[in-house]
Amino acid sequence: WNGVPLNYLDTNRTFNSYTYENEVDNYQQTHYQLHYSKQASKSTKLKIAYHYTHGEGYYEQEKLSQNFNDYGLENIIISADTIFTTNLIRRKWLKNDFGGITYSIDHNFKSTNLIFGGSYNKYSGQHYGNIIWAQYSSNGAINHQYYWNRAEKYDQNMYLKFNYNYSAKTNIYADFQTRKVDYIFEGKDENNNAAEQNVIFNFYNPKIGFFHTINKNQSFYMSYAVANREPDRSDFTDNPLEARPEHETLYDTEIGYRISGKAYSFGINVYNMIYTNQLVPNGQLNDVGSGLRVNVDNSFRRGVEVIFGAQLSDRFTWDANFTLSKNKIENFTEVIYDYTTGFDVIENQYEDTNISYSPSAIWSSMLNYKMNFGFSALLNTKYVGTQNLDNTGQRSRVLAAYIVNDLGFSWAKRINGADALLQLMVYNLLDEKYSANGYTFSFVVEELITEKFYYPQAGRHVMLRAKVSF
């Protein structure tokens, strides 16, 4: 790479820093499902289902100048010389099993519908890494396993849904759910640190609301809900025990209105989402490219969503939607490590900052024109506003806003009892140069260094699709 930083962007937007030819992600799943339903009576229906999924695979990668100690291997001593590092090829394996049962009883009264149900699921995933080749093998055996750990998750819930027709025009509904999540971690992570943890969450998630029909063209609704969400496995494994993540709680209020006519439809939804301990991306990645998340004490997402549709003529339709929002963290603490003289921690405080990867404006438009003989054309346009790469609100750490257009042509015909479809799509019609994602991190070595990496998206490209349905 001739000394040029990997985050340097020039006219070559397809640069890949990984040169190992077998950098593959080889993973597959097998799914099994069994469903049973019974109409017990005219007003009562029973449902039960069992599911099981087995997945297994690995991610293979070449790693250069790796310390033997990081892989549980001994340094190589030759006379007065010591070899501390080696080039190697490793495979990071995931072997998982996910199964469970779901059930429900649906009963109708005169003006009320009650649904009682729940589920019980178990996930078990083994994570381990093997060295399949090394320039210097040290005391490692063939397929040397340098870490192994297992994570188990037990997830059970019960719920009661209540739907009451208060009048011919007004419907009142409620949903009450209890949920228990049990995480169990054992073994050691790839850094040879103990991964043993046992974390239990007990949640209560209620929701209430009503839907009112004003007339045959207009309706109005309102709802309030409390939802709790547990951290992912990676939130635990990517953070030290002393910084164990908390679950997040959401208090969501929504009000909406809809109207429709012969040639148009319009809907508006206003929402106010208040969080406690929201888990938000901090802009950084772990060693396999997944985003790291942190808890923030108090944050909110407030905005308005609008959808619109119009029949402009017998052949021409237009559908559009847009969202305007404000996504803020009241107080955020940025943690930076100073490696100048050792390992010092610097904390920077920010107030009223934007939540990462949360654009304040998004809109899209779809124009569709039907031609003769089963032909049609469409133009999709999408706009995504500026996004912050982290939660500091720094203007230098952003993804620029972008607009992308896709043009499509299709032909549909029913031939001898079969439905045939031929479609040509030209994506990114105007060859827009943009990045839809990225990451950033900062550190100090005598001075503050902030790295920013972007993922360039594909330029103009074409896809031809053919489909026959019998």
SULPE-V222622 format. One line per field, one symbol per residue. phi: phi as a letter, one per 30 degrees, with the letter a starting at -180 (. if undefined). psi: psi as a letter, one per 40 degrees, with the letter a starting at -180 (. if undefined). burial: b if it has 16 or more other ideal C-beta (glycine too) atoms within 10 Angstrom, else e. A space follows every 10 residues. Layout:
phi: ???
psi: ???
burial: ???
This chain:
phi: .hidedcdcb ddccdbdccd dcdcccbbbb cbbbbbbbdd adcbbcbbbb bbbcbalbcc acbchcdedd ciccdccbhc cbccbadabb bccbbbbbal bbaabcbccd bbccbcalab bbcbbccabb ccabdbdhcd ddieccaaab bbbcbbbbbb cbbbddadcb bcbbbbbcbb bbcbcbjbdd cicdcdabbb bbcbbcbbab bbcdadcbbb babbbcbcbd ddedddddbd edcddcdcbc cccbbbbbbb bdbabbbbbc bbcccchddb dcjcbddcid ddbbdbebaa bbabcbbbbb cdadccbbbb aabcbbbbcd bbcdcbcccd blbccccccb bhcdddhbdd bbbbbbcbbc cdiidabbbc bbbbdebddb cdidddbbcd dabbcbcbbb bbacbhiccc bbbcccdhec hdcbbcalaa ababbibdbc cbbbcdcddd bbbcbbbbcc
psi: efehieehha egeehheheh efgighiiih hhihihihgd adehhiiiii ihhhihiihh ihhifhhdde efiiihhhbe ihhdiiiihi hhihhihhia iiiihhhhad eihhhhaaih ihhhhhhihi heiidhebei ihfhheihii hihhhiiiih hhhhgdadeh hhiihhhihh hhhhhiaiae efihehihhh hhihgihiii hhhdaeeiii iiihihhihi iidddddeii defhiiiihh hhhihihiii adeiihihhh ihhhihfhhi heeiiaeeei iiiiihdhii hhahhhiiih gdadehihhi iihhihhihd hhhhhhhhed ebgihhhhhi ifiihifgie hhiiihhhhh aifeiiiihh hhhhihihda eeeheegihi iihhhhhihi hhihhfeihh hhhhhhifde fhhiheiaii iiihgdihhh hhiighiiah iihhhhhhh.
burial: eeeeeeeeee eeeeeeeeee eeeeeeeeee eeeeeeeeee eeeebeeeee beeeeebbbb bebeebebee bbbeebeeee eeeebbebbb bbbeebebeb ebbbebeeee eebebebbbe bebebebbbb beebeebbeb eeebebbbbb bbbbbbbebe bebeeeeeee bbbebebebe bbbebeebbb eeeebeeebe bebebebebe bebeeeeebe bebebebbbb bebbbbbbbe eeeebebbbb ebebbbebee eeeeeebebe bebebbbbbb bbbbbeeeee bbbbbbeebb bebebeeebe eeeeeebbee eebebebbbe ebebebeeee eeeeeeeeeb eebbbbbbbb ebbebbbbee eeeeeeebeb beebbebbbb bbbbeebbbe ebebbbbbeb eeeeeeeeee ebbebebbbe eeebbeebbb bbeeeeeeee ebbbebbeee eeeeeeeeee
